[in-house]
C-alpha cells in the first residue's frame, strides 16, 4: 500500500515537471518575435534562441542518461531545476544588458535543464505505468500537463509584449521569466523533500555487482535495436514538427511587412495550438490503455500531413474574422495540427524503447540528444521562409510527418540488429 502511495506521488511530481518543461521551452517562441524587433534578426536568426535551447540536448542528452543511471531520478531532477533557475536568470540578464549573445546563452543553459528533466520524467512514468499501453497512457497524461503550461505561455507573453514596435524588448516579458524562476525554486523544494522510486538506480547497482558494462557498450547495446534507431530519428523530426508549426505561424502572423496582426492575437492562436495538444493528450490519456501507440501514430501522422497540405494550398485571401482580426483559414489548419502532435512524443518514446530492458536509461539519454531536432528543423524552416515564403516552408514539415508515418507503420517493429 505504501509503495502504491509512493508511486502515485512520484507520478504527480512527474506531471509537475512535464509542465515546467513546456513553460520554459515555450518562452522561446515569443522571444523570437522580440529578437526580430530588438536585435533586427531575420526569420532564420529569430529561431536561434529556440535552436540554442534544443541544441543543448545534443550536448547533454547522453551525459543526462548516464547521470540518471548513476545517480538516480531524484538527484538528476534536483540538478535539472537548479540549472533551469540559472538559465532563466541569464535570460533576464540579457534584457538588463540588451545583449543578444547573453539571450542565446540563457536559452542554451535552459535547454540543459529541459534535457535533464525530459531524461527523468519519460522513463520514470513509463516504468511506473509498467511499460506498454499503460506506460504510454501515463506519458500522455503527463503530456497534457505539458500542453496546459504551453497553452498559457504564448498568451501570457503576447499580452506582455502587446504591439510589436522597434521598442519591443526582452524586458517586456520579465514577469514570465520571474514566474519561471519561481517555479524552479518551488520544484526544488518539493523534489528535495519527496521520496521518489529509483528502479533504474537499483538496476544499475545490481548490474554493477554482477558485471560492469562500460559507456560504449551500453550505447552499442541500445543502438543494436533497429527500431530504437528509427525511433530516435522519428523523435528528432517530431520535435521539429511540434516546434516549427507554431513558431512559423507566430512569425507569419506578426510580420510587420506581411499580415502585421497584433502579437496578442497571434499569441492566442499559438496558444490554441498548444490547447489542442492538451485536448489530444487528455483523450489519449483516457484511451491510451486500450489503443496501441502504433495505431495512434499512424492516425495522427496521416491527418497531420493532410492538415498541412490543406493549410498550404488554401488561398491566403480566404480569411475568417477571429479575435478582431482577419485570419487566413489555412493558418487554422496549421493550428489544428496540435491535435496530431499531441500524442506523438509519448507514442514514439513508447514504441522506440519497447524491449530495451536494461538499456532503457541510456536509450532515454540518446533520445534526448535527438530532441535537438526541435532547434534544427525550425532553423531550416526559417531559412526556407526567408528564401521562399512562410507557407512554402511547411514542406519541410510535410516531409518530416511522412517519416513518422513510416516509423509507425514499419520502422517501429521490434527488431535487434
Phi, psi and omega in degrees: 000316180296323178296319179297318179296319178298321179295319180298317180294319179297321178297318179298319178297319179299319179298320179297317180293325176301318180294321180297320182303313184286329181297311183287318179297319182295338179296335183291338179294299178294335177295334176295322177295319179296320181298322179293322183282310186280324186250003179065034184285150172281177176301320178297310182294330181295341180266002182293325177295314176299318180297317179300320180298317184274328179294337175303330179298323181296327181279323189252354183306306180292314176303323179295321178297318179287328175297317178298317182294322184272328186246345177093174185294315186295311180300316181296319179294318178297317178297321182295314182289331176294313178297322179298318178300316180295317182298314179293325177298321177295320177301320177298318180296332178297329176286322180297318183263355180059043187245122176294317177300320179294322177300316179294322178298317178299318179296321181294313180295320176299324178298324175304314181297314181297323178298313181296319180294317178298322179297328180280305194288326183292306179293328180294314178295320179297319180291315180297332177274355179083015180072191178057211182297323181291321177297316177298322181299316180294320179296323179293320178293318175300321177297331177296319176296321177300314182290324178300315178294319180294332178292323184287321189302306183294328178292313179299312181295321179298319179292323180291321181287317183070219180285133180282122178225180178292347179266357178298133184211168182303323182301339180297334183252025179304322181302317179296322179294319178295321178298316180298317180295322178294321179298316179298317180297317179295318181298320180301314181297314182298313183292320182301321183264012181254152174261123183240130178301145182234061182299321181291322180294319178296320179294321180294321178294319179296320179295320181295324180293328181273300182201122181282128179255126183290170181302311182297321180295321179295318179296314179299323180298316180292318183285352178286350177264111184301321182295330177290318179300313178297323179292325178296320176294320180298321181289326175303312181286321181300312182297325175297322177296310184301318183278320185296320182303302182288327181298313181287327174302315181298315179294319181299314184288324187264359181302119183294340177263006181234245183288327177052048179272144183307142182300324179297321178292313179299318179297325178292322178292319176297321176298325178296323177302311181291329177294321177294326173297320177300313180299316180298321181288326176295317177297316180297326178295329180280316185263356185300334179284347183244333182255130184291154177299323180297315180297319178299313183297317180299316182295307186290327178294319180295313181293324178299317177299316180299312181299317180296316181295318178297315179298326182284324187267347174291137181296141181296340180284347178277103186237167177223140178287122183210127178056034177079014180222160176269111184253129176303133181300326179303325179297325180295328176289326174297315179299322181296341178298345176303328177296327183281316182286348186304317188258358190288326179297303183298318182294318180294315179300314182298315180291322185288326183264003180301124176081009182277340177056239185293348180270005184299317183293316179290329176296323178297321177295317177297323178300318181295328176301319185284348176295346177301345175303333178293343175259325185283313181297316176298328175297313178298316180295322178296321178294319178295322178297320177296321186274321188235352180112157183301313185296315181297336181294341182286351173298330177301319183280331175299315179297321179294318177299323180299322179292316181297328176294316178298318179300316181296320184283315188232318188292340184272359179292127185298120180205123178269138183295000000 
